[in-house]
Amino acid sequence: MQYLNVVLLAVILIACARDVTPKPPAEAPSGQVVDTIQGKLPTSAAKVVITPAAMGPIRLGLTLAEARAAVPSASFLRTTDGDGVALVTISAAEGVEVVAWAGEDDSEAPIDWSKPIQRLETFNQALHTAEGVRVGLPVDDVVRLFGPLVEIVTTEIESRQFITFKNQPDGMTLRLDYTGIFAPGETTTMRYQPSAKI
C-alpha cells in the first residue's frame, strides 16, 4: 500500500519527553531542501532496530545536523503531513525510511539543521524492535511479544487508531491499521478485526 496522509499500514512512533537544547550544525546549512551525503543507512532488518530512544542510528535529541552525520549517504528531504506539520524524511537508497519531527514551524522553509529531533516514525517493515514488532505484524503476534492488549483508541479529528499492550516500552506508540471495532460514539475499545495489523 502507498503512504498517504492517512496510512492503512501502521506506524511505530517514538517521542522524546525531555527538553533538548539545540546545538549548532556541524557545518553551515546549504539552504537546500534536499541534502544527500556520503555513507549508508543500514538496510538489513537485523541492523535497523527500533528502541524507545532511536530508530537505527537516528536518535532522539540529535540535531538534524548530527543525524545527517550519523547516517552518511542518506537523503534528508523536507516533507509535511496532512496537517501541514514540518517534517524531515530520512531515506536510504534501498528504501529504508524514517520521518523525523524536530519542532520546526514552517513546512515551506529549508531544513533547520540546528533543531533537535523530538519524534520519529516509520511505515517501513525493515525496521523492528528487538522483540520483532514491526509495521505489518498481526496484532495477535504482537500480543505474544508485548503482552495483553490494554486498549485501542481512535482520535476524534483524523480517526487514527492507536493500540497499547501491557509490556510495550514507554515512549513507543503503535498505530493500528483501522481495524479496531468501536461502538457508536465510543473512542476506546478492546475489540479488533481478526486481520488487524500494526
C-alpha positions in Angstrom: 0.0 0.0 0.0 1.1 3.6 -0.6 2.0 6.0 2.2 -0.7 8.7 2.0 -1.8 11.3 4.6 -3.9 8.5 6.1 -2.0 5.3 6.1 -3.6 1.8 6.0 -0.5 0.3 7.5 0.6 1.3 10.9 3.3 3.4 12.3 5.7 3.0 15.1 6.4 6.3 16.8 8.9 7.2 19.5 8.8 10.6 21.2 11.2 12.5 23.3 9.8 13.7 26.6 12.9 15.6 27.7 13.9 19.1 26.7 16.9 19.2 24.4 19.0 22.3 23.8 19.7 22.7 20.1 23.4 22.6 19.1 24.7 24.5 16.1 25.0 22.4 12.9 28.3 20.7 12.2 28.6 22.8 9.1 26.6 25.7 7.7 23.4 24.6 6.1 23.4 24.8 2.4 19.9 26.2 2.3 18.8 23.3 0.1 15.6 21.5 1.0 17.2 18.2 0.0 20.7 17.2 1.2 22.4 13.9 0.4 25.8 13.0 2.0 28.2 10.1 1.7 27.8 6.8 3.5 25.0 4.4 4.1 21.9 3.9 6.3 21.8 0.2 7.3 19.0 -1.5 5.4 19.2 -5.0 6.9 16.3 -5.8 9.2 18.8 -7.2 11.6 20.6 -3.8 11.7 17.8 -1.3 11.9 16.3 -1.7 15.4 13.7 0.5 17.0 14.1 1.4 20.6 12.2 4.0 22.7 15.1 6.4 22.0 16.1 5.6 18.4 15.4 4.1 15.0 18.7 2.6 13.9 21.4 5.3 14.2 18.8 8.1 14.3 18.4 9.0 17.9 16.0 11.4 19.7 17.8 14.5 20.9 20.3 14.6 18.0 20.1 17.7 15.9 19.2 17.2 12.3 22.9 18.0 11.5 24.1 15.3 13.9 21.6 12.8 12.5 22.9 13.7 9.0 26.4 12.9 10.2 25.2 9.6 11.8 23.6 8.3 8.6 26.1 9.1 5.8 24.6 8.7 2.3 21.0 9.0 3.4 18.9 11.8 1.9 17.1 14.3 4.1 14.0 15.7 2.4 11.6 18.4 3.7 8.1 16.9 3.8 4.8 17.5 5.6 1.7 15.7 6.7 -2.0 16.4 6.2 -1.9 19.0 8.9 0.9 20.9 7.4 3.5 20.0 10.1 7.1 20.5 9.1 8.8 17.1 8.9 12.0 15.6 7.5 12.1 12.3 5.7 15.4 10.4 6.1 15.8 7.8 3.3 18.4 5.3 2.2 18.7 4.4 -1.5 17.3 0.9 -0.8 14.1 2.2 0.6 14.6 2.3 4.4 12.7 5.5 5.5 12.3 7.3 8.8 10.3 10.5 9.3 11.6 13.0 11.9 9.8 15.8 13.7 12.1 18.4 15.1 9.7 21.2 16.2 10.2 23.2 13.0 7.4 25.8 12.3 7.4 26.3 8.6 7.0 23.3 6.2 7.9 25.6 3.3 11.3 26.6 4.7 14.6 24.7 4.2 15.5 22.2 6.9 16.8 23.9 10.1 19.8 21.6 10.8 20.2 23.0 14.4 16.8 21.6 15.5 16.9 18.5 17.8 14.8 15.5 16.8 11.8 15.1 19.1 9.8 12.3 17.4 10.5 9.6 14.9 8.1 7.4 13.0 8.2 4.8 10.3 5.9 3.0 7.9 8.8 0.7 6.9 8.7 -3.1 7.6 12.5 -3.3 7.6 12.7 -1.5 11.0 11.6 -3.5 14.0 12.0 -3.7 17.8 14.4 -6.2 19.4 11.4 -8.4 20.0 10.4 -8.3 16.4 7.5 -5.9 16.4 7.3 -4.1 13.1 4.9 -2.5 10.7 2.5 -5.1 9.2 2.8 -7.6 12.1 -0.6 -9.1 13.1 -1.9 -7.8 16.4 -2.2 -11.4 17.7 1.6 -11.8 17.2 2.2 -8.5 19.0 0.3 -9.8 22.0 2.7 -12.7 22.2 5.7 -10.3 22.2 4.3 -7.3 24.1 1.7 -8.9 26.3 -2.0 -8.5 26.6 -3.9 -5.7 24.9 -4.6 -2.7 27.1 -6.7 -0.6 24.8 -7.3 0.7 21.3 -8.0 4.5 21.0 -9.2 6.4 18.0 -8.6 10.2 17.5 -11.6 12.4 17.0 -10.4 14.5 14.1 -8.5 12.1 11.9 -9.9 8.8 13.2 -6.4 7.4 13.5 -6.2 4.3 15.7 -3.5 3.6 18.3 -3.1 0.4 20.2 -1.4 -0.3 23.5 -0.1 -3.5 25.1 0.8 -4.3 28.7 4.6 -4.7 28.1 5.0 -2.1 25.4 8.1 0.1 26.0 7.4 3.5 27.5 7.8 6.2 24.8 6.8 3.9 22.0 3.4 4.3 20.2 1.9 1.7 17.9 -0.7 2.6 15.3 -3.4 0.2 14.2 -4.5 -0.3 10.5 -8.1 1.0 11.1 -9.3 -2.5 12.2 -10.4 -1.6 15.7 -14.1 -2.2 16.4 -15.8 0.7 18.1 -19.3 1.0 19.4 -21.1 4.1 18.1 -19.9 7.3 19.8 -17.0 5.5 21.6 -13.3 6.3 21.2 -11.8 3.3 23.1 -12.3 -0.4 22.6 -10.7 -3.8 23.3 -12.0 -5.3 20.1 -10.4 -5.6 16.7 -10.9 -7.5 13.4 -9.1 -10.8 13.0 -7.0 -9.3 10.2 -5.7 -6.4 12.4 -2.1 -5.4 11.9 0.4 -2.9 13.3 
